[in-house]
Amino acid sequence: MDEYTSESSSPITRFPVPMFLPMSKEDGLKISVQGFVTSMIPAVDIGNGLTSHFSSCGRICNLDIPRDPITNVVNSKCSFFQLCGGEGAEEKALALDGTDMGGWNVTVKVLPHDDLEFTTDQLAAMSISHFKKTRSEGVSVRGYDNSLPSNDIKSALTKHFASCGEITDVFVLKRRRQQSSTEPDQYDVESLDHKVHNKHVSSSETEELVTFQGGEDLTICDILDAPGEVIGKSSYGTLYKASLQRSGKIRVLRFLRPVCTVRCDAKEYSDVIETLGFVRHENLVPLLGFYGGNRGEKLMVHPFFSSGNLSDFIKSGGDESIKWSNILSITTGISEALDHLHTGTQKPIVHGNLKSKNVFLNSNFEPRISDYGLHLLLNQTAGQEILDVSAAEGYKAPELVKMKEASKESDVYSLGVIMLELVSSKEAINKGDDHKLYRPEILASNGCEDQSEEGLLKYFQLAISCCSPSPSLRPNTKQVLSKLQDI
């Protein structure tokens, strides 16, 4: 969560879906268009898309996108508009038949003015006029338990709203669940204990939420409706601090821009998500949930840490930041987390972006590493940007100048840089005039200077070996932990 630049807080913007006018009886061509996926495209986007797409044909006088009067959901795969374009309008409109409209191919038909043949979907949509005549009011209700039988939900809602007037009908909409087909032997045994199958797939099978341990209470509505504020941005995504309305919990939502995510088949991408979601260690920030939208948008859900990151802790220069016991404890925690990624799962996970800004601290100064494996979800261009930012901040291993992919050895290099940051209280790229390798106050903080000086010397030697220009000369994570225990 590091390469994002801080911005002033701004709320997540939502746009209301406007009601489109019904067709009038005035002269003009009646055009029928279909081909879109009703459950996934908001009516406002369908309307804007049609208006823009057919602008060369003439003026769209009226646009009718049938929607359910209660749920406000687009419920017909066929919409109508009246085209007032004069001579040549019909030919221009028909010429657009089969053209792409951002993910769906439009089917265009010119309809007789008084001879409309309605499909089953269209006849259902005409129930709108019935509700207008009976002066019924539609109410949308969210938050009920989808696992309950539909009849139980209907009964409870009917009873609860009985005082508001006569309830003519109750529609219970449920997203289908799809169990993962992943075979258990593809992942480590420990990880399977943490997996929670909770995939919500819409009727078009393009909207999905996968939740893992700690995120079992997440729903798609929770994530998409959560009021939040922007806490960081990069060229490939945005970070939001969001408050989930049902539970009141604060979560971090990481939005990945579709254009920056890796291009691969759905199964391969799903495997990466589940691999990251399975990872659980006391020094790693867990992935609680992952949402994939119909337009390629992706959201990762993480816990929020209010105590800040290690970079701010080091730069603060406070008493706790120079306490030798804290320095050793933080270094050990980071090393244990890195060791778990490298050796604790069946397939090693390279962090790929380790730096002090990606290490969060709790109230007891225990570290939690974030952003591990993020490069696996990004395309080559976005992944290279991560390395470029890492280089500018002093964490990029020398071999990555020629190599394009991070490795376990480059992770250890970044660990060594963080170790030097901890004892010097300086950023990896030091632009100041102070070139001291460590703060003398560290020795005094332990009460026994002779013992601390020996330990500090061993610590420096270990950090320097981690930062060796040659990857083969760097210790692995288990060797790092062994040497830390001897300090």
N, C-alpha and C positions, 0 to 999 in steps of 0.2 A: 504494500500500500504506500509505496515510497515515491515512485516516479511521477506521482500526481502532484500538480502544483496547487497550493492552497488558494481557495477563492472565498469570497464572501458568501455566507450562507444564503441559499435561495431555495424556496419551496419547489417540490416537484409539480410541474404544471399539468393540469388535466383539462381537456376540452369537452364541453357538453355536446351530446349528439343532437343536432337540430331536427325538428319535425319538418319533413318535406311536404310541399303542397300537393294535394291530389290533382289529377288531370281535370282540366276544364273542358267545355264543349266547343271552345274556339277552334277555328280552322287551323290545319297544320298536319304534318305527318306524325303518326303514332309509331314510335319505335320500341320494340321489345329487345332487351339485352339480357343475356344470361351467361353463365359460365363461372361466376365467382363462388367462393366457398362461404356460405352464409354465416356459419358460426364463428368465423375467424376474422372477418373484415367488418369493422364498424361502419354503420350506415353513412356517417359523415365522410369516410374515406371513399366509399362507393360513389357517393354523390359528387364529391370533388373530382374523383377520377373520371367519371362519365362526362362531367361538364367540360373538363380540360380536353379529354380525348376527342370529343365530338365538336369542339369549338369551331373547327374549320368547315363544318357542315351547315352551320347556321346557329340561330339563337335557340337555346333550350328554354321553352316557355314554362313547362311544368315537369316536375320529376316525382315519380312515385316509387318509393322503395318500401314494399310491404313489410310491416313489423308487427310482432305480437303486441296487442294493446296492454298487456299486463307486464310482460317481462322486458318490453322494448327491444327484444332481440330480432334481428333480421330473420324472417321465417320463410322467405321465398327465394329460390334461385333465379327468379326472373323479375326484372324491374322494367318500368315503362317511363318514357318521357315523350313530350310533345315537341317536335322540332319545327320551328318557324324559320325556315331558311330560304324560302322562295325557290326559284328554278334551279334544278341540279342538286337540291338537298338530298333527295332520295338516293341518287347515284353515289354521292359522296359518302353517305352513311353506310350503304351496302359495301362500299370499297374497304371499309374498316372491319368487315366481318373476318374473324379469325386472327386479328392483330393482338399483340401482347399488351396487357394493361398492368404491368408490374407483378407478374406471377400468375396471371390467369388470362386465358385467351377469350376475348369477347365474341359472343355469337349474336349477330344483328339480324333482326327481322322487321320488315315494314308491315304493320297491321292495318287491316281495313278499319275505317273510323267507327263503324257500328257493328262490327262482326268479330268480336274478340272470342277466341277459344281459350278458356282458362284450363290450366293444369290443376292437378290436385293441390299443389302448393299454393297456387294463386287463389283457388276457392277458399282455402283455409285462411288466407290473408284477408279475404273480404269480410271476415268476421269483425274486422275493425268497425265497419259501418254499423253492425249490430250493437256493439258496445256504445257507439256514439248515440244511437237512438234511445237506448235504455238508460243513458246517463250514468253508466257505471264508471267507477274510478279504479284504475289499476294500481296495485301496491307491490313493490319489489321487496322481498325479505331475504336477507343473507345471514349466515352464521350458524345455521342448524347443522346437526350431525348427519353427514351424508350416509353414515353406516346404518341409520335407522330405516325401517320399512317406510315406503312412501305413504301408505295409509295412516301410519302413526304420525308422520309429519303433517299431513293434511288435517287430521283430527285436532292436533295441538294448535295449529294455526287458526283453524275455524273457531275454536273455543276462545283463543286469545283475542281475536279481533271481532268477536260477536257484538261487542258494545258499539262498534263503529258503524254498523249497518248490516244489511243482508249480504251474505257472501255467496255469490252465484257459482263460483268454481275456484279451485286451487290447483295451480300447476306446480309440480315439484320437478325441478331440473337437476339432474345429477350428471357429473362427468364420469365416464367409465374408467375403471381401474384396470391396469394391465400389469400383471406380474412380470418381473424380470426373468428373462430366459437364461441369464448368466449361470454357467455351471460353477459350483462351489470350488472345484479344484483349480480354478484359474487364479485364486487369490489365497492369501495366507489365512491360516485358521483363526488367528486373533481378530483379523478384520471382519470375518463373517459374523462374529458376535455383535458387531456394531451396526451391521446393515439393517436398514428398515425399508422394506418394499412399500413404497407409497407413490407409485407413478400415476399421475392423473393425466389421462389422455382425452382430449376433446374429440368430438365426432369426426373431425377432419384429421385426427391423429397427427397434428402438427404442433400442438401446445402440450407441454409436459412439465411436471414438477416431480423431482426426485428428492426425497428427504432422507437424512441419515440421523444417527444418534444425536439427540439434543434438538433436533428439528422436527420431531414427529408431529408437533402441533401446527406446523406451517401449512397454509393453504394457498392456492393461486390468488384468491381474492385478498388474503393477507398481504401478499407481496406487492401486488399491483395497486392496491388501494391505500397502502401505508403512506401517511404524510411524512415527508422527509426533507432533508436539506443537503445540498451539495457540500461535501467536505474535501473533495479533491477531484482533479481531472488530469487526463493524459490524452494523447492523440488516439488511443485505442479504447478508452472507456472513461467511466465516471463512477466515483464513490459517493454513496448516499448514507447518511445516518438516518435511519428510519425507525419510527415507533409503530409497532404492530398494534392495531386497535383492539383486537380481541383479547390478547394476553397482556398488553401494555409493555412488552419487552422491547428493549432497544437492540436493533440489529444493524449490521453493516451490509448494504446491498452493493455489490460490485457489478455494474453494467458493462458488458463487453460489446463493442460496436460490431455488428455483423460483418462489416467489410474487413475487420482485423482478425477475425477468428479463422482457425485452420480449416482448410477445405478437405474433408474426408467423408467417408460414408458414415451413416448414423450409428452403426454398430461400433465402429472404431472410436468415435467421439464419446459414445456412451460408456465404453470401457475405460476411457481416460477419466471421465467424471466419477465413475464408481470407484476406480482405484484411489483417486484423491479423497473421495468421501469416506472410504473405509479407514483411512489413516487416523489413528487416535494415539496421542501421547501427551503427557502432562505439559510438555514444553512446546507443543504445536497448536496453532490456532485452527480449530476444526472447521471443516466445511459442513454446514448444517443442511443446506439445500441447494438445489440447482434448478433454475427455471429456463426452459427454452420456448420461445414464442414462435408464432407462425411466420414472422418475417425475418427470422434468423437472429433476433435479439436474444441475449443470454444474460441471466442474472445469477450471481453466486451470493449465498447468504452466509454470513459469519457472525460470531459474537462481537459485541462492541466493548473495547477496553478504554475506560475513562482515564486511566493513569498515564496514558501517553506512551511514547516509544523510547527506545534506548538512546537514540540520537539526542533527543531533547534532554534526557536524564544526564548524559555525559556532558553536554554543553552547559547545563545548569551550574556545574561546579559546586553543588551542595555537599554537605558533610557525608551524606549517604553515598554519593558518587565516587568518593575517594576512599571509602572504607574497604580495606583489603579483603575482608570476608565477603563483602558484596561482589567485588570484582571476580573473585574465585567462583562464587556461587553462580553468578550470571554466565560466566564463561563455561562452567560445567553444564549448566542447563542447555545452553545453545549447542554445545558439543553432543550432548545426549540426544537432543532432537535431531541433529544432523545425522548422527549414527543410526537412529531409527529409520530415517528416510533411506539411508544408503544400504543398511543391512537388515532392518527389521521387517521388511516385506518381501514377498517372493520375488518380485521384480523391483530392483533398486529405483528409487525416485531421486533424481537430481533436483536440487532446489532451483538453481539457475539464476537466482537474483538475491542472494543473501547480503544484507547490509544492516547497519544499526537502525535505519528507519523502518525496517521490516521486522524488528524485534520489539514486542510490546511487553510491558511490565505490569504485574498486578501490585496490590498494596504491600506485598511482602518482598517486592523486587525480584520476583521469580519471572524468568523470561518466557515469552510465547512467540514462536516464529510464525510469520504469515507469508503468503505469496509463493509457497513452495509448489513447484510444478506448473505455475501459471503459464510459462512459455509453451507448455504442451498443448494449450488451448488456442494459441495465437498462430497466425501465419508467419511466414519467414520474415516479412518486412517488419511486422510488429515485434517479433522476437528479437530481431536485430536492433530495434530501437531500445529495447531493454538493456542489451549489452552495451550500446553506445552511452546510455545514461549511466550505467554502472562504471564504465571507463572514465567518464567525466568526473565521477565522484571518488575514484581511486580504488574500486573494488574488483576491477576486471583483471583476471590472470593474464600474464604476458602471452601465453599460447593462444588465447582467444582472438588475437590479432589475425592469425591465419586460420584458426578453426572457427567454424560457425556455430557449433553447439557446445553448451556448457557440459561439464563433467563433474564427477565426484572430486577430482583433484582441484578443479577450479572453485568448487564449493569450499574446500579446505583453505585455499588461498584467501577467499573472502573472510573466512573465520579468523585467519591470522591478522588481517587488517582490523577487524573488530577488536581483537585482543589488544592491539597497539592503541586503538582509540581509547579503550577503557583505562589504560595506565597513563596515557598522556593527556587525557581530557581534551583531545584535539580531533578535528575532523580528519578523514583520510587524506584529503587534499588540504594541506595547511598553508594558508596564504599570509599568515602572520609572521612576525619576527622572532617569536618564541620557538626555539628548536629543541627544547628539553624533551628527553625521551620519556620521562615520567614525572609525576608530581611528588616532591619529597614528603608531602603530607601523608602519602599512602603508608610510608614506613611508620610514621608516628601513630597512625590510626590503629596499629596492631598492638602497640604497647611494648613489643620486644623487637627492637630494630635489627639486631643481629640475625634473628630467625627470619624476619620479614625481608631483609636484604638478600638472603640466600634464596628465599622463595621467589622474590621478584626477579632475580637473575635467571632462575630456571624458567620462569614465566616468559621472560624476554626471549630466551633461547628457543622455547617452544613456538612462540609467535613468529620468530624469524624463520624457523624451519618450515612453518606452514606457508610462509610467503616466498619460499625458494623459487627462483626463476624456472627451475626444472620440475615438471610435475612428478617425475619419478622419485625425486628426493623429498617430497612432502610426506609427512606421516598420514596414515589413514585415520578415520575418526576413532577407532578403538585404541590406536596408539596414542592419540591426543588425550583421550580419557585416562589412559594408564599413567601418562606423564603428569596430568593434573592431580591425580591421586597422590603422587609422590611429592608434590609441592607442599 
